[in-house]
Amino acid sequence: MNKKIYTTRLKLRPFVPADLTGLRAIVENKEIAEMASFRVATNAFESDYFLQQLMQPNIWAMTLKQTSEVIGSIGLYPVVGDNHERDPLKLELGYMVNQDFWGYGYMTEAVQSILNHSFHENYAYVVLASTYAENKRSAAILEHLSFKKVGEHTLPASVLNPVSRQENFYQLTAQAFIEGGHYATH
């Protein structure tokens, strides 16, 4: 499922080694790392390792159509069930975008496109997502695209999170996506 996907302003495509420079602006940004729940990269070596992890199926580089600049990533990750086996009908949505591009609707455009693509592939998919309660922008994207909040959990303070944080969990079915008016039939 890693073919190129085109939206009005974006081209979503597999990551390639030349994407390192654009990715560094994202993964070496402490604020993005805190909101997306990953350890901030501190140098090119760590950023390159991050890039290698993104070069796999169902993860796309978000690039601007006009300039081909990498501005983010979006992916659908496998979900492992209680039986420790991959659930073939569940996917977890994950994304991050360069802070310079926050507030312009790029992520909403990318998420909607990925969901359209996924539900066209298999109407039975259930897409899961989570975000920290303070990440209002991410929650707004999910809610706008008809994700329903299905739970929350308070994470205790840890090495990655110096203070406890509330994580909210969301779920989306194809039916809810269609009823929300976001599903394209072409």
N, C-alpha and C positions, 0 to 999 in steps of 0.2 A: 504494500500500500504506500510506497514511497515515491510515487510519480510526482511530477511538478504540478502545482496547483496555482492557478492565477485568480486574483481577485481584482477589484477595481484599481487598487493602488499598489498591490503587492504581488510578488512571485514567491511562492513557498517551494523550496527545493531541498534536496539532501545537502548536508554540510560537506564541504571539501576543505583540504588543508589550507587553501588560500584565505579562508574565512577567519583565520586567527586574529588579525588586527581588529576586525569588527567585533568579534566575540570578546576580546580583552576589555573593550569599553563597557561591557556588561558584567562579566564575571569578576572583574577587578574593582567593581563599584560596591562599596560596603552597604549602602542603602538598598540596592537591588538584592544583594545577597541576603540581607536580613528579611526582606519582604518575601523572597522566594524560598527561603529556608535552605540555603546552601552555604558552605564555608567559602568566604571570599578568597579568590585567587590573589596571590601576592606578587607573582612574577610571570614571565612568559612561559616558563616550564609548566607551572601549575595550570595556566590558561590553556596550554596545548593539551595537557592531560584531559581537561574538561572538554575540549573540542573532540578528542578521540572518543569520549563517552557519548557525544552527540552524533557521531557518525554511525548510526545504526538505523534499522528500519523503523518507520513511523515517527521519526523526528525530522522536522524541517527547519531550515534556516529561513527566517523572514527577511526578505530583501525588498527594497523599494524598486518598483518596476522601472522608474526613470533613470536611476543611477546604479542599480544592482548592489547598493550598500546594504550590508548585513545590519539589521536593527534589532533582531531578537531571535528567539527560538520558540517553537511550539511542538509538542509531541503528545502521542498517545502511548502510554506505557502499560505493560501487562499487569494484571491484578491477580494476586495469589490468594486463593480461598482458604478457608479454615482447614481444608484437607492438605494444604501445602502444595497444591497443584494450581497451575495457571487456569483461571476461569476464562474460557474462550469467548464468552459473551460480555465480559466487563473490561473496560479500558479506563485508565486514569489520565486525565488531561493535565498537562503541565506546561507552563509558559513563562517567559521573561522577556522584557523589552528594554532597550537602551533608554535611560532616564530622559535623554533629550527628545524622545518621541512619546512621552507620556501625555495623555490628554487629547490626542488627535484621532482616536478611534481605530488606530491600526490593529490593536490586539482584538478588539471586538470583530473587526473584519476578518482577521485570520482565524479566530476561534469559530466563527459562523461557517466559514469555508471548510475547515477541517471537519466540523460536525456534519455538514452536508455530505461531504465526501464519505465519511464513515457510515452514516445512516443509509446512503445509497448502496454501499458495499454490503451492509447487513442491518436490516431494519430491527433486528433483535438485540443489537448492542445496547448496553447501559453504560453511560459515561459518568465517571466519578470525578470529583475535583475537591480540593480543600484550599482554604486560605486563612490567614490569621485575621482575627476580628478587626484589627486596626487597618487592614489593607482594604479600605473602602473602594478603591478603584477596581480591584480584582473582583470583589463581591458584586459590584455593580455590573460588571461584564457578565458574570455567571447568571445573575438574576435577570438581566435584560434578555438573555438567550434562553430563558425558561428553566434553568436549573432550579431545583427545589432544595432548600436547606433540610437536611435529614438528621443532623446531629451536631454536637459540639463537644469539645474536650479541652480541659485546661492542661497544658503541658507544664511540668515543673521546670524550675530553673535548671540549666545545664551548661555545658561548655559552649554549645552553639547559641543558647538563649540565656543570657545572664539573669533575666527575670522571667517569671512564669507568664505564659501567653495563652490566650484562648484561640483554638483552631476550630473553624467551622467546616462542616462537611456537606457537600452538595451531590446531587444525583440528577441525571437527565436521561429520559427515554426518547426514542424517536417520536412517539405519540405526543409527548409534551412539547417537543421541538416543533412539530407540525402545528399543533394547536396554538403555539406562540407566534405563528406566522413567519418562522425563520427558515423553513425548509424550501429549497429550490428544487423544482422537478426536472430541471435540465442539467 
